[in-house]
Amino acid sequence: MRPSREVLRKGTDAALPTVRLARRVRRLEEGVRENALLAVPLEEHVARIEQSLVPLLEAAPRAEAQRRRRG
C-alpha cells in the first residue's frame, strides 16, 4: 500500500492502520501498568483517611443528641 500524494506532501505519518493500532495498544498497556502502580498507595491513603474519620462519624450522633437536649 503506497501512501497518497497528499500524505507525502504534508509529511504526515503514513503508518498502516495496524501499526497505529499497535502503537495505541502499547500506550494503553503502559497506562494500565502505571495505574496499577498508583492504585496501591492510593488505596492505602484512602484507608488512612477513612480510619481517621471513624471517630468523628461515631461522635456526630452523640453530639447532635446533646445539642437537642440542651436546646
N, C-alpha and C positions, 0 to 999 in steps of 0.2 A: 504494500500500500504506500503510494507516494503522497507526501503532503501537498496540499493545494498551493497554488502560486501565492494566494493571499497570506497563507500561514508563513510561507518562506519570506515574503516581503516584510511582514511585521516582525519576523524573528521570534515568534512565539514558539512554545514547546509543541513539537509535532508528535508527541508520545502517543502511542496507541491507547485506546481506552483501557485495555488490560493492564498496561504499565501504570496509567494513572490510578486505576483501581487498586493495584498492588501497593502503590505509594500511600494511598488513603488508608488502606487496611493496616499498613505498618504504623502510620501515625496514630490510628485509633488504638492499636495494641499497645503502643508506648504510653498513651494516655491512660489506658486501663491499669497498666503496671504502676504508673505514678499515683493514680487514685488509690490503689490498694495500699501503697506505702503510706499514704496520708491518712487512710481510714483508721488504722490502729491508734496513732496518737490522738486523733480527733475523738474516737470512742472513749479513750481514757480521760480526756479532758471533759467531755460531756458527763461522764460518770462522776468525776470530782465535783462538778457544778451541781449535779443532781443531789449528791450526798450533802453538800453544803446547804442546800435549800430545804432538806427534810426537816430539820429542827424549826425552821421558820414556818413551814407549812403546817406542822403539827401544833405550833403555838398559836397560830392565827385564830382557830375557832375558840380557844380559851380566852384570848384577848378580847374577841368580839363579845363573848358571853359576859365577861367582866364589865365591859362598857355598857351593855344592856342593863345589867343590874344597877349600875351607878346612875345611869341616865334615865 
